[in-house]
Amino acid sequence: MRNKLPQYPWSFSEDQSPYCRNVTVDGRRTSVRMEPMIWQSLAEIAEAESYTINHLCTLVDQRRGPMGLTAAIRLFVLHYYRLAIATADADRNQTAADTAPAQPPGFSDPGTTELVPGPASVDQALAIFVWTDEALARVGGANPASGQQGEQRV
């Protein structure tokens, strides 16, 4: 990642009901309904990686196979942050000798809420959408990477 992700306290006291936003995916406008925490996370990833939300949604759409766009975006966000934490843990384990105090996984300093993900990237997070032909056959789709025609997504 190019930048550190911003600090913020997650609060479940705020309304976390899903809401719709319009996004442009491959030049077409569509609405996506997700929770505020997912929208905020997607915006943070876009900012950290110097993308727009629309561009990230387009990248996810191009790789999602037969999965719905909303579910694919949620999985992308989750996978991105999981990679960030795993990368931070690996970096910390490599550089911090046994003398360093224990820290929560993925956090920069004890007592902070600043996530320092390291080199996790959009490309790595998009790798979650690798569809095998066998998996696609089970859900009735075609592998977008293979160029085969299948059922069209609406």
Backbone hydrogen bonds in HBPLUS format (Angstrom, degrees):
<---DONOR---> <-ACCEPTOR-->    atom                        ^
c    i                          cat <-CA-CA->   ^        H-A-AA   ^      H-
h    n   atom  resd res      DA  || num        DHA   H-A  angle D-A-AA Bond
n    s   type  num  typ     dist DA aas  dist angle  dist       angle   num
A0019-TYR N   A0034-MET O   2.90 MM  15  5.63 157.7  1.95 143.4 139.0     1
A0034-MET N   A0019-TYR O   3.11 MM  15  5.63 150.1  2.21 148.6 140.3     2
A0021-ARG N   A0032-VAL O   2.96 MM  11  5.56 147.2  2.06 143.7 152.4     3
A0032-VAL N   A0021-ARG O   2.90 MM  11  5.56 159.9  1.94 156.2 160.5     4
A0023-VAL N   A0030-THR O   2.79 MM   7  5.56 166.2  1.80 170.8 175.4     5
A0030-THR N   A0023-VAL O   2.85 MM   7  5.56 162.8  1.88 166.2 172.1     6
A0025-VAL N   A0028-ARG O   2.76 MM   3  5.30 157.5  1.81 160.6 154.1     7
A0028-ARG N   A0025-VAL O   2.99 MM   3  5.30 166.4  2.01 115.6 119.7     8
A0038-ILE N   A0035-GLU O   3.01 MM   3  5.38 126.1  2.31 108.1 121.5     9
A0039-TRP N   A0035-GLU O   3.07 MM   4  6.46 162.3  2.10 157.2 162.5    10
A0040-GLN N   A0036-PRO O   2.85 MM   4  6.04 164.0  1.87 152.9 157.4    11
A0041-SER N   A0037-MET O   2.97 MM   4  6.06 158.1  2.02 139.2 145.5    12
A0042-LEU N   A0038-ILE O   2.86 MM   4  6.05 160.9  1.90 152.6 157.7    13
A0043-ALA N   A0039-TRP O   2.95 MM   4  6.20 155.6  2.01 148.3 155.0    14
A0044-GLU N   A0040-GLN O   2.94 MM   4  6.21 151.2  2.02 147.2 155.4    15
A0045-ILE N   A0041-SER O   2.92 MM   4  6.18 158.2  1.97 152.3 157.8    16
A0046-ALA N   A0042-LEU O   2.95 MM   4  6.15 163.1  1.98 147.4 152.4    17
A0047-GLU N   A0043-ALA O   2.95 MM   4  6.16 159.7  2.00 145.8 151.1    18
A0048-ALA N   A0044-GLU O   2.85 MM   4  6.00 166.4  1.87 150.8 155.0    19
A0049-GLU N   A0045-ILE O   2.92 MM   4  6.00 148.2  2.02 150.3 158.1    20
A0051-TYR N   A0046-ALA O   2.80 MM   5  4.62 167.8  1.81 142.5 145.1    21
A0050-SER N   A0047-GLU O   3.30 MM   3  5.07 160.8  2.34  99.3 105.0    22
A0056-LEU N   A0052-THR O   3.04 MM   4  6.36 163.9  2.07 153.1 156.8    23
A0057-CYS N   A0053-ILE O   2.90 MM   4  6.13 162.4  1.93 154.4 159.4    24
A0058-THR N   A0054-ASN O   2.92 MM   4  6.15 146.7  2.04 142.1 151.5    25
A0059-LEU N   A0055-HIS O   2.90 MM   4  6.22 158.1  1.95 152.5 158.0    26
A0060-VAL N   A0056-LEU O   2.94 MM   4  6.22 161.1  1.98 153.2 158.1    27
A0061-ASP N   A0057-CYS O   2.87 MM   4  6.00 157.7  1.92 142.9 149.8    28
A0062-GLN N   A0058-THR O   2.94 MM   4  6.16 153.5  2.01 150.3 156.4    29
A0063-ARG N   A0060-VAL O   3.08 MM   3  5.28 140.4  2.24 102.8 114.0    30
A0064-ARG N   A0060-VAL O   2.98 MM   4  5.84 121.6  2.33 151.2 166.5    31
A0067-MET N   A0064-ARG O   3.33 MM   3  5.64 154.1  2.40 133.6 130.9    32
A0072-ALA N   A0068-GLY O   2.95 MM   4  6.11 156.4  2.01 150.6 158.2    33
A0073-ILE N   A0069-LEU O   2.89 MM   4  6.13 154.1  1.96 153.8 160.0    34
A0074-ARG N   A0070-THR O   3.04 MM   4  6.33 164.8  2.07 152.7 156.6    35
A0075-LEU N   A0071-ALA O   2.97 MM   4  6.23 162.0  2.01 150.8 155.4    36
A0076-PHE N   A0072-ALA O   2.88 MM   4  6.04 154.0  1.94 145.1 152.8    37
A0077-VAL N   A0073-ILE O   2.95 MM   4  6.21 166.1  1.97 157.3 159.4    38
A0078-LEU N   A0074-ARG O   3.00 MM   4  6.24 168.0  2.01 152.4 155.8    39
A0079-HIS N   A0075-LEU O   2.81 MM   4  5.92 166.3  1.83 151.6 155.9    40
A0080-TYR N   A0076-PHE O   2.84 MM   4  5.98 157.0  1.89 151.9 158.5    41
A0081-TYR N   A0077-VAL O   3.12 MM   4  6.38 166.9  2.14 154.2 156.1    42
A0082-ARG N   A0078-LEU O   2.94 MM   4  6.16 153.6  2.01 149.2 157.6    43
A0083-LEU N   A0079-HIS O   2.90 MM   4  6.08 158.8  1.95 150.3 155.3    44
A0084-ALA N   A0080-TYR O   2.96 MM   4  6.23 151.5  2.04 143.0 151.7    45
A0085-ILE N   A0081-TYR O   2.96 MM   4  6.20 159.3  2.01 149.3 153.3    46
A0086-ALA N   A0082-ARG O   2.96 MM   4  6.14 164.2  1.98 149.1 153.9    47
A0087-THR N   A0083-LEU O   2.83 MM   4  5.95 157.4  1.88 149.5 155.7    48
A0088-ALA N   A0084-ALA O   2.96 MM   4  6.13 159.6  2.00 145.7 151.4    49
A0089-ASP N   A0085-ILE O   2.85 MM   4  6.04 158.5  1.90 150.9 157.0    50
A0090-ALA N   A0086-ALA O   2.93 MM   4  6.11 160.3  1.97 145.5 150.9    51
A0091-ASP N   A0087-THR O   2.92 MM   4  6.11 162.6  1.95 150.9 155.7    52
A0092-ARG N   A0088-ALA O   2.90 MM   4  6.03 159.9  1.95 146.8 152.6    53
A0093-ASN N   A0089-ASP O   2.83 MM   4  6.01 160.5  1.87 151.8 157.3    54
A0094-GLN N   A0090-ALA O   3.01 MM   4  6.14 145.1  2.14 142.4 151.4    55
A0095-THR N   A0091-ASP O   3.00 MM   4  6.17 158.9  2.05 151.2 156.2    56
A0096-ALA N   A0092-ARG O   2.75 MM   4  5.34 157.3  1.80 146.0 152.6    57
A0100-ALA N   A0097-ALA O   3.18 MM   3  6.08 171.1  2.19 129.9 131.0    58
A0107-PHE N   A0104-PRO O   3.29 MM   3  5.86 160.9  2.33 141.3 138.6    59
A0108-SER N   A0114-GLU O   3.22 MM   6  6.13 164.4  2.24 173.9 176.9    60
A0112-THR N   A0109-ASP O   3.15 MM   3  5.70 154.2  2.22 142.8 139.1    61
A0125-ALA N   A0121-SER O   3.01 MM   4  6.31 160.6  2.05 150.7 156.4    62
A0126-LEU N   A0122-VAL O   2.81 MM   4  6.03 148.8  1.91 153.2 162.3    63
A0127-ALA N   A0124-GLN O   3.14 MM   3  5.26 144.8  2.27  99.1 109.5    64
A0128-ILE N   A0125-ALA O   3.36 MM   3  6.07 170.4  2.37 115.1 117.7    65
A0129-PHE N   A0126-LEU O   3.04 MM   3  5.89 168.2  2.06 124.5 127.8    66
A0136-LEU N   A0132-THR O   3.00 MM   4  6.27 162.2  2.04 155.6 160.7    67
A0137-ALA N   A0133-ASP O   2.93 MM   4  6.09 148.1  2.04 142.2 150.7    68
A0138-ARG N   A0134-GLU O   3.22 MM   4  6.52 146.7  2.34 142.9 150.6    69
A0139-VAL N   A0136-LEU O   3.12 MM   3  5.24 128.3  2.40  97.4 110.4    70
A0140-GLY N   A0136-LEU O   2.81 MM   4  5.87 113.0  2.26 143.4 161.5    71
A0141-GLY N   A0136-LEU O   2.96 MM   5  5.00 164.0  1.98 138.2 139.6    72
A0146-SER N   A0143-ASN O   3.04 MM   3  5.36 139.4  2.21 105.8 117.0    73
